């Protein structure tokens, strides 16, 4: 993943890099009496890996240090799941462009907080892969980026679009999702 990160960083504007650097490392929100703690990998580290099969103790130590939270939401591992530990919900949102769970579909999570508590579901989305590839080939210098494109499943191309194209260009590609 280092090559991908370096490529994305080299193709981003300094404005985009600054924007990402200014984002908070974690968020805490309260909604209808439910406390939510969100972060990328763990609250303490942007790159630490906590997999779905980690023990309850590992989850508590590495993801659930904020004992006031009722719902913990994170990403990083690209494997969507919902798990309950001592009445608290741990959610991994999965990935839009590079799922690591074997399904070549973007995923996201819906969290519904209502009068009866919290419900969450993982949503998978189909998209026009052939159309996306066609648009990318028409818009990107594929020859100069062939090594990068050839190494990854086509679902990664959607992720690359987030980094490669300007905001004004991106909605054109979003129509395939």
C-alpha positions in Angstrom: 0.0 0.0 0.0 3.0 2.3 0.3 3.3 2.6 -3.5 -0.4 3.5 -3.8 -0.1 6.1 -1.0 3.0 7.7 -2.6 1.3 7.8 -6.0 -1.9 9.4 -4.6 0.1 11.9 -2.6 2.2 12.8 -5.6 -1.0 13.4 -7.6 -2.8 15.5 -5.0 -2.7 19.2 -4.8 -1.1 20.9 -1.8 -4.6 22.2 -1.0 -5.9 18.6 -0.8 -3.0 17.5 1.3 -3.4 20.4 3.7 -7.2 19.6 4.0 -6.5 16.0 4.9 -3.8 17.1 7.4 -6.3 19.4 9.1 -9.0 16.7 9.6 -9.6 15.6 13.2 -8.1 12.3 14.2 -11.3 11.2 15.9 -14.8 12.5 16.5 -17.2 12.1 19.4 -20.8 13.0 19.0 -24.0 12.6 21.0 -27.3 12.1 19.3 -30.6 11.3 21.1 -28.6 10.2 24.2 -26.4 7.8 22.2 -22.6 8.6 22.3 -20.7 7.8 19.2 -16.9 7.6 18.9 -15.4 7.6 15.3 -11.8 7.2 14.2 -9.8 5.9 11.3 -7.9 2.8 12.8 -7.8 3.2 16.5 -8.2 6.3 18.7 -4.5 6.3 19.4 -3.1 5.4 15.9 -4.1 6.1 12.3 -2.5 2.8 11.1 -2.9 0.2 13.8 -4.8 -2.9 12.7 -7.7 -4.4 14.7 -9.3 -7.2 12.8 -12.9 -8.4 13.2 -11.8 -11.6 15.0 -9.8 -9.8 17.7 -10.8 -10.9 21.2 -13.2 -8.8 23.2 -10.3 -7.7 25.4 -8.3 -6.6 22.4 -11.3 -4.6 21.1 -11.8 -3.0 24.5 -8.2 -2.1 24.9 -7.5 -0.8 21.4 -10.9 0.5 20.2 -13.1 1.2 23.2 -10.9 3.3 25.5 -13.6 6.0 25.5 -15.9 4.1 27.9 -18.6 6.8 27.5 -19.3 5.8 23.9 -22.2 3.4 23.0 -21.2 3.1 19.3 -17.6 2.9 17.9 -17.2 3.4 14.2 -13.9 2.9 12.4 -12.5 2.0 9.0 -8.9 1.2 8.0 -9.1 -2.6 7.7 -11.6 -2.5 4.8 -13.6 -5.3 6.2 -17.2 -4.3 7.1 -18.7 -5.8 10.2 -20.9 -5.1 13.2 -20.1 -6.6 16.6 -21.5 -6.2 20.0 -19.3 -6.2 23.2 -20.9 -5.7 26.6 -23.9 -4.0 25.1 -21.9 -1.6 23.0 -21.7 -1.6 19.2 -18.4 -1.8 17.2 -18.7 -1.1 13.5 -16.2 -1.2 10.7 -17.6 0.6 7.6 -15.6 -1.4 5.1 -14.4 0.4 2.0 -15.7 2.2 -1.1 -12.8 1.4 -3.4 -10.7 -1.4 -2.0 -12.7 -4.0 0.0 -10.6 -6.7 1.6 -13.4 -9.1 2.4 -13.6 -10.7 -1.1 -16.7 -8.9 -2.3 -16.0 -6.5 -5.2 -18.7 -4.0 -4.0 -18.3 -0.7 -2.2 -19.7 -0.8 1.3 -21.0 1.7 3.9 -22.9 1.5 7.1 -26.3 3.0 8.0 -26.7 3.8 11.7 -30.3 4.4 12.8 -30.7 6.0 16.2 -34.3 6.1 17.2 -36.6 6.0 20.3 -36.0 2.2 20.5 -32.2 2.4 20.5 -29.6 1.9 17.8 -29.7 -0.3 14.7 -26.9 -0.6 12.1 -26.7 -2.3 8.8 -23.9 -2.8 6.2 -25.0 -1.7 2.8 -23.3 -3.0 -0.4 -23.6 -1.1 -3.7 -23.4 -2.3 -7.2 -21.8 0.0 -9.8 -21.1 0.0 -13.5 -17.6 -1.3 -13.4 -17.2 -1.4 -17.2 -18.4 2.2 -17.5 -16.0 3.3 -14.8 -13.0 1.6 -16.4 -14.0 3.2 -19.8 -14.2 6.6 -18.3 -10.9 6.3 -16.5 -9.2 5.0 -19.6 -10.5 8.0 -21.5 -9.4 10.5 -18.8 -6.2 9.1 -17.3 -2.8 8.6 -18.9 -3.1 4.9 -18.4 0.2 4.1 -20.1 2.2 6.2 -17.7 0.3 4.7 -14.8 0.0 1.2 -16.2 2.1 -0.4 -13.4 -0.1 1.0 -10.8 -3.4 0.2 -12.5 -2.3 -3.4 -13.5 -1.4 -4.4 -9.9 -4.9 -3.9 -8.4 -8.4 -5.1 -8.7 -10.6 -2.7 -10.7 -12.5 -1.8 -7.5 -9.4 0.1 -6.5 -9.9 2.4 -9.5 -12.8 4.0 -7.7 -10.5 4.8 -4.8 -7.9 6.2 -7.1 -10.5 8.5 -8.7 -10.9 10.2 -5.3 -7.3 11.2 -5.3 -6.5 11.7 -9.0 -9.3 13.9 -10.2 -10.3 17.4 -9.0 -13.5 17.9 -7.3 -15.1 19.3 -10.5 -14.2 16.2 -12.4 -15.2 13.6 -9.8 -19.0 13.8 -10.1 -18.6 12.5 -13.7 -17.2 9.3 -12.3 -19.6 9.1 -9.4 -22.5 8.3 -11.7 -21.2 4.7 -11.9 -21.6 4.0 -8.2 
